Amino acid sequence: MVGSGNSNPGKGKNLLAMINYQEGSIVSRELVNRKAGTVTLFAFDEGQGLSEHTAPYDALAYLLDGEAEIVVEGKPHLLKAGEMLIMPAGKPHALRALKRFKMVLVMIKS
């Protein structure tokens, strides 16, 4: 699927089924990789996270399952399945799995 956006146009996909949890790990699967941006699925096991970092582009995190804490510029945001948060370009942010969670991360480069 990487680069093509969809290897089977017109056929729906179940995002939750496209990635599995792994104990003690973070799993990722890139679905789209274009000049304008990327779409990546993530599965975080409980307690796993990404330390504070910045990205040069805006990013939208949409939780498909579970619960996460996303801290943007020192302010914590608690998200549950069905909720999303935009992380602005150049602003420090971090993620932590309060319960294991799956998310779609959409990075807009232009």
C-alpha positions as a printed Julia matrix, in Angstrom:
110×3 Matrix{Float64}:
   0.0    0.0    0.0
   2.87   2.4    0.59
   2.97   5.04  -2.1
  -0.17   3.87  -3.9
  -2.64   5.02  -1.28
  -4.77   1.93  -1.85
  -3.73  -1.28  -3.55
  -7.38  -2.17  -4.2
  -9.37   0.97  -5.13
 -13.05   0.83  -4.3
 -12.68  -1.83  -1.61
 -13.21  -0.68   1.98
 -10.67  -1.46   4.69
 -11.13  -2.06   8.41
  -8.38   0.06   9.98
  -8.59  -1.76  13.34
  -7.91  -5.08  11.63
  -4.96  -3.75   9.61
  -2.61  -3.56  12.61
  -2.15  -5.69  15.73
  -0.88  -4.96  19.21
   2.44  -6.44  20.32
   3.23  -6.78  24.0
   5.6   -4.08  25.22
   5.88  -2.49  21.78
   4.75   0.19  19.37
   3.79  -1.11  15.93
   3.39   1.09  12.85
   2.17   0.54   9.3
   2.46   3.23   6.66
  -0.61   3.32   4.41
   0.15   6.36   2.25
   3.45   8.07   1.51
   3.15  11.03  -0.83
   4.98  14.28  -1.35
   2.02  16.1    0.25
   1.91  13.88   3.35
   1.63  10.47   4.98
  -1.01   8.32   6.65
   0.29   5.84   9.22
  -1.46   3.37  11.54
  -0.01   2.85  15.01
  -0.7    0.33  17.78
   0.74   1.22  21.22
   0.76  -1.34  24.01
  -0.27  -0.04  27.44
   2.46   2.11  28.99
   4.3    2.63  25.7
   4.83   6.09  24.28
   6.88   8.55  22.32
   9.0   11.06  24.22
   8.65  14.77  23.58
   9.64  15.77  20.06
   8.68  18.2   17.31
   7.68  17.66  13.71
   8.08  20.11  10.84
   4.48  19.52   9.71
   0.98  19.57  11.19
  -0.21  16.13  12.27
  -3.69  14.84  13.02
  -3.97  11.95  15.48
  -7.28  10.04  15.4
  -7.78   7.29  17.99
  -9.45   4.14  16.71
  -9.26   2.16  19.96
  -8.16   2.58  23.59
  -6.99   5.65  25.5
  -3.99   7.93  25.13
  -2.49  11.01  26.66
  -1.07  13.44  24.12
   0.85  16.36  25.56
   1.22  19.41  23.31
   3.38  22.29  24.58
   3.14  20.91  28.11
  -0.68  20.66  28.1
  -2.07  17.11  28.47
  -5.01  15.98  26.33
  -6.76  12.71  27.19
  -8.18  11.0   24.11
 -10.45   7.98  23.74
 -11.55   6.0   20.7
 -13.32   8.23  18.21
 -11.51  11.41  19.28
  -8.81  13.35  17.46
  -6.23  16.04  18.11
  -4.18  18.23  15.8
  -0.54  18.63  16.77
   0.74  21.87  15.19
   4.01  21.96  13.28
   7.03  22.92  15.36
   5.25  22.5   18.72
   6.68  19.95  21.17
   4.44  16.95  21.77
   4.56  13.49  23.35
   2.25  10.44  23.42
   1.61   7.81  26.08
  -0.75   4.83  26.14
  -2.96   5.01  29.24
  -4.55   1.84  27.88
  -3.3    0.22  24.73
  -4.51   2.2   21.74
  -4.57   2.29  17.97
  -4.47   5.51  15.99
  -4.26   6.92  12.5
  -1.64   9.65  12.13
  -2.1   11.98   9.16
   0.92  14.19   8.47
   0.34  17.11   6.11
   3.53  18.32   4.42
   2.12  21.0    2.14
